[in-house]
Amino acid sequence: MMEGPPSVEDFQIAIICALPVEADAITGIFDHFWEDDGEAPILIKKALWDNNVYTTGKVGQHNVVLAHMADYGVSNSAGVAANLRHTFPAVRVAFIVGVCGAAPKKDPDEILRGDIIIGTRIVEYRLGRQKTHAFEPINPKGSEQNTELRAYLKKMQGIREKWKLQEGTVKYLTAKCLTPVQIKPNYPGTDNDHLFVPTHRHKHHKEVGCETCNKCLGDNDAPCEASEKMDSDDAASSAVTAKTRQAPRIHFGAIGSADSVMKSSVKRDELAAAHDLLGFEMEGAGAWDKIPCFIIKGVCDYSDSHKNKDWQPYAAATAAACFKAFLVPWREVASDLRRVVMPAGPDPKTMKLLQDLFVVDPSVTRAEIETEKGRLMSRTGSWIFEPLPRAIGYDNADPHDLPTAYSAFNKWWTDDQSQVLWIRGDPGKGKTMLAMSLIDELDRRLKIRQQQSSDTYSLAYFFCNYMDDKRSHATYAVRSLLWQVLCEFPGLALPLRQQYEKQRAEYMLTATSPALHALLKALNRSLGRREFHGYFIVDALDECSEESRDILLDYLEHLMASDHGYNIKWLITVRNDVRLWKGALTVNLDECTKQVDDAVHQYVSEQVHRLMLEKDYDTELRASVEKQLCEKASGTFLWVSLACKELAKSKFKRISITRILQDLPRGLIPLYKRLLDQMLDDEDNPDLVAYAIRILQTTLVAARPLTFKELAVAADLPENCNDEDIQDYISICGSFLNVRKATNDVTLVHQSVKDYLSPRRCSGPQDCELVKMSYQRPEICDCKGKRLKPEMYPRPEQYPYYPYCIDSFPVEDSRIHTTMTKRCLKYLVAKVFPRVFKRRTPDDTQRLYFATSDISEFPMANYAILFWAIHGRAASHDLREDLNNIIMSNGFLQKWLKVFKQLRGDEAAFGRDPPSDTTLHIGCYTGISQLVEVILEDDPDINIADVSGYTGLYYAAQGGHKMVAELLLSRKAAVDSKGAFGRTALGVAVENGHETIVRLLLGASADVNTMNEFRRTPLHIVIDTMNVTIAMLLVTKGQGWKLVQPI
């Protein structure tokens, strides 16, 4: 048995493959598999935050790890590359090995199917700027590669080494596979290698008799769908048969990379000529940005519409053989990574701390954002961090128009006293893309500073998102920032670890106010060193819960006002409705109209260029589309994105595109109304529209993104519908929804969609989100709570065939929450619990147990168990009958609590669990006031204590459930009742930072001087949590108390 690698530090080479056929070819040249290592296989334990799937083994003398991509594409490869180093921190180089399309060249450098292209640089040809005469891709990748890789490529292009590489490729191509079940693919032969002239269309030709294809004459005409799926063209009159070649030839040169397949021979030749490209692929650009890379691709087609998969196995095999030969001269390095690179160092306690701190990997989050919204345009936001003469697009700027943006950023960057910079803007103004641009710029600057200084510099960032339960609380943001810094510098972890070991895990890790206060305190202790310089970027803080956001705001305001000596700077993006302190250093995007407009115009150029490639726009049509989009965009990236999605749905006809452009309204609100009109304007398919409405309403109130199978239950879709059916229903919702391919779940395309379809109450014209999104004057706001301007929504009389649409929009949240609660309860009672819970003996009716494995059989079970109570809290008052009929029978609450304890995570933690046999306490624990009312009708003893001595009021106070607490207090609940260790409702409300509950209890004359068994009063507790507001409430009520110094 071969000696196994002692640890993950021994893997310095990674391989990334997008397709199974590529991975099969790579594993075919493995010399050893660690997973199959005799009776004692080597199973590498992945890092907790790594979602990749790996195969490990040896190729020659090198330990290698193969990362299998879940899907192809630039953004997906970026996520895989970013994740890879979490588990394998010693990886020095990644090989992107697989298949590609060639850009045909004439003799003597002709490229044929089966040949290999090794990339010397990558051109991301869809990322760039549109100039008047041409589209210019930006930053061809190659020169940024480290010196070692560039030198190795030069070496392999030499006569001697290239000859050895060629011979090695042939040798390994014909060698026997290690795995018997894998068979070397045969060479398909020159008879199957045809190159068509660029103008030849892949379609049915006249002799076939296809009416649609017969009309397909111009570049903007589309062939029939059946012809798109043909493996070969039925007319090869314009094809040239390839020359016979004894062995695959190796070519070195530039490769084009993008998120879509190149199927246009005309565009292929244009791009190849403009950038000297040898081929086109879909993974290199993403991974290249994350890790040093070599790109080795086998040619399986000619990047045109005449594609088939016959050549893929052979092309993948030639690339794999070339990779093995390419690897022979490569030399690994010796390094002590256990001390320097490993996230947790050698200390298992620190590793445990980091594992517990982990929430999400922000680099993966960024890759997901770029998958959904498009990759970051080069030099986006340069007008903020560079003076105008250097910033892109401002060569002729008037000096009197210099914005305050650069001066504000420069002050934040250079002034030690300016520690917080805010970037504010309305929805869709590109704040997230701006944040990503600033992340890249700060990363570049800090690397330079680190080389010039003995101090320590670190950059960490976090993207908040109200639709993601792991990114919707400021606690998670602070946890992630700490995790990133301590992974890089584990030596800073000791103060945090000491605090963490002294406190309960849930005290610091749950999404609660005390946890946030504790983490901020720990951040100060761990990172508050003179030699440490931290730069934190938090995007979309407004999407965090209001309570946690306000705590972080108070902390930052105090940071600016105090002389603490910390070298930590924060850059935060928010919407305009977030209140900042007076004098806060701010870049307001509303005051940078020209800069934002120019950035939007650059974005329009890129999006129209993509449409031109996909839809074969001619130059005149492209110019017309770009001009009209720029005129109507009003400086809003989101509007452009949605408008381009509408254009992408057109059927290539000029008249169709022209009509769509004319109909597109200015502003988000009018555009949303148009999308809603389109969704409802289908009298031929009323059932489908009904499903679409349910899907949209369900997604609006869902506690987290729902998978297709969860959505089918939650939206009450037909039981026999499959994923394709659900995709059809979602497509009726237009551009309101986004399907995330990586996780196969559904989200709203933007938070502003929720603001439109289910608007929050506004306190006045200046705060009205609908007015801001529609670019109207503030004084015309007449929302008055939920009563909105009727012209913002479709009128029911427009759609008489949908009588149920009268109250559909705007969505009344409480009504949909009621529906969601009922569906969750029905699903649990009728389907899940009868299967999950089983009796130990036929006659033992009380002793129930459940099998967790059975829960996975029910797609909606996990969601329903974790979140039905959250929907119940927000439900309208017509839920009582269902609660009475379902919950009060068959011990539902006890069953639910039992399984909930096993399934819940931080996102669903309610606090201390009540015993499972006390119905009132479980009801108070859920926070559903209607449920508590139903329980009290049958069990009026409101002060009954559980086995720990706690009453229902204690559990209501613990969870911050105001309506339940008010109900209990109105029925004379004992406000000062003590449970285990002398704990009271007031004490637990203070501990958990529930200001509203503290006010309620103090109003009910709760005793602020009562002590628990540890002789601690509520004021002692609040000092630990650092909550100034609650402290002042207690001091005001206290007898003979005086606040000696600020908390």
DOKOLRO-744734 format. One record per residue (C-alpha): x, y, z. Coordinates in steps of 0.1 Angstrom, whole numbers, plus 5000, padded with zeros to 4 digits. Example, Ala and Ser with C-alpha at 12.3 -4.5 7.8 and 13.67 -1.06 7.14 Angstrom:
BEGIN
512349555078 513749895071 
REM end
This chain:
BEGIN
500050005000 501450344991 502250575019 499450825023 499851205025 500051305062 497751605058 496051845034 499252055034 500851805010 498551894982 500052174961 498352104928 494652124920 492652034889 489252194881 486852014857 483352134848 482051834829 481851464839 483551364807 486451594816 486751454851 486651094837 489551174815 491551324844 490951034867 491950804839 495550934841 495750914879 498450674892 496850634926 493550724943 493850804980 490150724985 490850364974 493950304994 493549945003 491849865037 492650215051 491550475026 492750825031 489651045035 490351415035 488151605059 486951925043 486852255060 483452335075 482952625050 483952435019 481152324996 483352164969 483451794961 486951644956 488851334943 492351304956 495251094943 498651104927 499751184892 503451094889 505051204921 502551474928 499651464952 496751624933 493251714942 490451724915 487651964922 484351874905 482252174894 478452154900 477952354868 480052514841 480652894838 483053164848 481253254880 480952894891 484652824886 485453134907 483452994936 485152654933 488652814932 487853034962 486552734982 489452514973 492052674995 489952645026 490552275027 493852265008 495752585019 499052475003 497752464967 500052674946 498552624912 495352504897 494952344862 491752404844 491552094822 488852004798 487352084764 486952394743 486052534709 488752634685 489052944664 490152794630 493452914615 495052854582 498152644575 500752604590 499052664623 495752494616 493852374647 491952054644 489551864667 491551674692 494351924693 495352094726 495452464734 497452584764 496452934774 499153194778 496553464786 492853484790 490653734774 487253774791 485653904759 482254004774 483854224801 484854564789 483754904776 481754994745 483455264725 481955444695 483755224670 484154894689 483654694721 486954674740 487554384764 489454504795 492354344813 493354034793 494653804820 498153674817 500453954827 499053944862 500053574866 502953524890 506453514877 506953134882 503953044861 504853284833 508453154833 507152784832 505052864802 508053014784 510052704792 507352474779 507252664746 510952604739 511852354712 513152084735 510452104761 507652134736 508951814718 509051634751 505551764759 504251634726 505851294730 504551264766 501051354755 500951074730 502450834755 499850904782 497050914756 497650554746 498550424781 496250194800 493850354824 494350294861 490650224866 489549914845 485950054839 487450354821 488150294784 490250524764 488050704738 488750624702 489850894677 486550974659 488351014626 488751294600 485451184583 483751324613 485751644614 484151914592 484752284592 481952494577 482352834562 481353114587 478253214568 476752864568 473752834591 473052524612 469452444602 467252224581 467852294544 465352304516 465451934508 464251854544 461152074539 461152264572 459052584568 460752774596 464252694585 463352784549 462453134561 465753164580 467753374555 469153674574 471353704605 468353804626 466253514615 465953214638 465952844627 463552594642 464252454677 464652104663 467552204641 469352364671 469352014687 470751834656 474151664662 475151724625 474051944597 471951784569 473751974542 477551954542 478152114509 479952414525 482052194548 485752114545 487051784558 489951804581 493451674572 494651354585 496951394615 498951124632 498851274667 497151574685 499151894681 499852134710 499252514705 500152794729 498153124728 495353334740 491953184750 488653374751 486553304782 482953394790 479753264808 478153144776 478852904748 480253054716 478052924688 478353204662 481153154636 480853524626 481453654661 484153384666 486153514637 485653874647 486853814683 489653584672 491053844648 490654134672 492453954702 494453684685 492453404701 493053034695 489852914712 486852974735 485952824769 483852894800 485852844832 489352994829 488553364837 486753284869 489353064885 492253284871 491053564894 491153344925 494253124922 497353094899 496252884869 497252694838 494552644812 494852314792 491952244768 491251984741 489452104710 486051934705 484452174680 485052494660 483052744682 480152754657 476552634656 477552294642 478252144676 478051784687 479351584716 481051304696 484451464700 484151554737 485551224752 488551224729 489251594733 489051564771 491451264769 494051454749 493851744774 494251514803 497251334787 498851674780 498251784816 500151474828 503051544805 502951914813 503251824850 506451614847 509051904849 507052084876 508752104910 506952144943 508252354972 508852285008 506852505032 505852515068 502152595062 500952455095 502152765112 501653035086 498652945064 496452705081 493252885092 493452755128 497152695132 498152405154 495752495182 492652275182 490852525204 491352805179 490152565151 486952495171 486452875176 486752935139 484452655130 481852795154 482353155142 481853055105 478653175089 479253205051 482353245030 482053595015 484153504985 481653244976 478853494982 480553734958 480753464932 477053394936 476253764932 478353784900 476453484887 473153644893 473954014885 476853974861 480654004867 482154324879 482954564851 486654674852 487355014868 483755034882 483755304908 487255444899 485755794902 485555734940 489055614946 490955814919 490956184912 488956274881 491856324856 492755964862 489255814867 487755644837 485555854815 486556194829 489256314806 487356624797 485656684831 485057044843 487257104874 484357284890 482356964888 484756764910 482556544932 482956514969 483156134965 486956114959 487756364987 485556175011 487155845002 490655995003 489956135038 488755795050 491855635035 494455875048 493056025080 493455805111 490455985127 488055915099 487255555106 483755515090 482755595054 479155555043 478055515007 474355595003 471955554974 468455454963 467555094952 469254974921 471955234920 474754984919 475954994956 476854624956 478954644925 480654954939 481454764971 483054484951 485054734931 486254894964 487154554978 489454494948 490954834950 491654804988 493054454983 495554594958 496454894980 496854685012 499154434995 501454724986 501254865021 502054525036 505254495015 506354835028 505554795065 506154565094 502554615106 499754375098 497054465073 493854275067 490754325045 487454155053 483954205038 480354095041 477354115018 474054145037 470854015022 467454015039 466353705018 469253495033 468853395069 472653375073 473153735060 470253925075 471554005109 474454225119 475653955143 476453735113 478354025096 480554075126 481153705130 482153675094 484553975096 486253815127 486353475110 488153625080 490753815100 491453525124 491753275096 494553495082 496053575115 495153305141 497553465166 494953735172 492353495184 493353445220 491253735236 488153625217 488753265226 489053345263 485753535262 484153265241 485152985265 483753165295 480353225280 477652995266 478052935229 474453065222 475353385240 477853485213 476753295182 472953345179 471253635161 470453825192 471354165206 473554035235 475453825210 476154125188 477254335218 479554055229 481054005195 481754385191 483454375225 485454075215 486354255182 487854545201 489854315224 491154095197 491954355170 492554665190 496354655186 498554935174 500254715149 497054575134 495154765106 491754625097 489654735068 486054615069 483454655040 479854575047 477454595018 473654665022 473554705060 469954825055 468954465047 469854355082 467254345109 466454695122 467454615158 470854465150 471554745124 470855005151 473254835175 476054845149 475255205141 475555295178 478855115180 480255295150 479055635162 480755565196 483855455177 484055785159 483455985191 486055805213 489855815214 490455445216 493555395194 492055115172 493255105136 490054965122 488255135094 484655055081 483155125047 479455055046 476755085019 473155155028 469955295013 468955645019 466355565045 468955465071 469455745096 473155835102 474656055129 475256415122 478556475105 479056125092 481556095064 479356005034 479355954997 475756014985 475255864950 472356104945 474856384945 477156204920 474656194891 477156234862 479455964876 476655714882 475055784848 478455724831 478855394850 475355294840 476055374804 479155154806 476954884820 474454934792 477254894766 478354564782 474754434784 473954534748 477154374736 476054044752 472654074736 474354144703 476353814706 473353614717 470753764694 472953854664 472154224665 473654424636 475554744643 472654974636 470254784659 472854764687 473455134685 469655204687 469154974716 472055124735 470855474729 467355414741 468455224772 470855504782 468055764778 465655574800 467955424826 467855734849 471055614865 469655284878 471654964871 468654744882 466454904856 468954824829 469254464840 465454414840 465054584807 467754364791 466054054804 462854164786 464854224754 466453884757 463053724755 462353864721 462453644690 465253824672 462854034651 463754404648 460154504650 459754314683 462754474698 461754814687 458254774703 459754654736 462054954737 459255194731 457055034757 459655024784 458755294810 461255504829 461755434866 461455104886 457855144898 456455194862 458654904850 457454684879 453854774870 454454674834 455954344844 452954274866 450554364838 452354124815 452053844841 448353894845 447653954808 447053594798 443353504796 444053184778 445953024808 444153144840 445352844860 448952914852 448653274862 447053164894 450052944902 452453234892 450653464917 450953214945 454653164937 455253534938 453353594970 454953294987 458453404978 457753754992 457053625027 459353315028 461753315057 464553195034 464853114996 462752804988 463852514966 461552404938 460152114958 459552334988 457952594966 455552334952 454152274986 454252625000 452552774970 450052484968 451052384932 449652064917 451051754934 452251594902 454251894890 457951844883 460852084882 460252174846 456652264854 457652484883 460252654860 457352724836 455252874864 458253084875 458853214840 455253354840 456453574869 458753744845 461853924859 460553954895 462153624904 465653474901 466453104901 469853034916 471252734897 473952644923 471252584950 468252534928 466152784948 464153094941 464653444953 463353794945 465553964920 466054264943 464754404976 462954684958 460654414943 459454344979 459154714985 456854744955 454754434958 454554444996 455454795007 456354895042 454455175060 456155505054 456255775081 456156065056 457056185021 460756185027 460755815037 458455685010 460255404992 457755404964 458255774957 462055724955 461755424931 459455614908 461555934908 458656154918 458656464940 458456374977 455456604982 453156384961 453456084985 449955984997 450755635010 449155695044 450255365057 449155085034 446855295012 448955334981 448655524948 446255304927 448055374894 451055194907 449254864904 447054684878 443354754882 441154444888 438654554861 441454514836 441454134842 437854014846 438953654840 440953664872 438353764899 440753644926 443353904916 441354194931 443254174964 446454014951 448554334947 449854504966 450354204989 449054225024 451754035043 449653915071 447153745048 449953555030 451653465064 448253325075 448153105043 451752995048 451052905084 448052695075 449952515047 452852435070 450652305097 448552095073 451751945058 453151855092 449951705106 448851515075 452051405060 455251445081 454351355117 452351035110 455550895093 458251055114 456850975149 456550605158 455450425190 457850215210 455049955217 451449925203 449949995237 452350275249 450550585237 452750835254 456250735246 456950875211 460150875192 461051005158 463450905131 465351215118 466151025086 462451015077 462251385076 464351405045 461651215026 459351525028 460751825009 458852085029 459351925063 462552115073 461152455063 457752395079 459252275112 461752565115 459552845103 455852785107 455852975140 457553275124 454753285099 452253245127 453453545145 452853765115 449553605105 446153785105 443553715131 441653455112 444053185123 442353095155 440152815141 442952635125 445052665157 442252525177 441452235154 444952125145 447452225172 445252135202 444751785190 447151485190 449851655210 451051855180 453052115200 454951845220 455751665187 456851985170 459152095199 460751755200 461751755164 462452125163 465152085190 466951835167 466752035135 467152395145 470252595138 471252945149 468753095124 465852935142 466952945178 464253075200 466153065233 465852825263 463652535254 460552475276 459752115288 457851935261 454751855283 453652215291 451352345264 451152705276 454852745278 455352605243 452752845230 454453145247 457753015233 456453025197 455353395202 451953345185 449453545205 446453375189 447853035199 448253155235 444653285235 443352945224 445452765250 444152995278 440552915269 441152555280 443852615307 443252945324 446052905350 448253175336 450953155363 451552775360 455252695362 457152425344 459552185360 462252465359 459952705377 459452935346 456153075337 454753165302 455653525308 459353425311 459353255277 457553545261 460153785275 462953565265 461853565229 460853925227 457253845219 455454175227 451954065218 452153755240 453653945269 450854215266 448253935266 449653765297 450154095316 446554195307 445453875325 447453945356 450453735350 452953735379 455553985367 458253895393 457953525394 461353345397 462453025380 465652825382 468653015396 466353305406 465853425370 462953655362 461153775331 462854125334 466253965338 465953755307 464554045286 467554255296 469953975289 468453925254 468254305246 464554325242 463954695249 460154675241 459654395266 461754575293 459454875289 456354655292 457654485323 458754815339 455354955331 453854655350 455954745380 458554475376 461154485405 464454625391 466254545423 465454175424 468553955425 469153605411 470953335429 474253475417 473353815434 473053985401 470354245393 469154345358 471554635359 474454395364 473254195334 472854505312 476454615319 477654285303 475454345272 476554705268 473054815259 472955185269 469255235262 468054955285 470655065311 469055415312 465555265315 466655055345 468555345361 465455565358 463355305376 465955205401 465955335437 469055525448 470955435417 473355655399 475255605366 478855675376 480355665341 479055605306 478555235297 
REM end
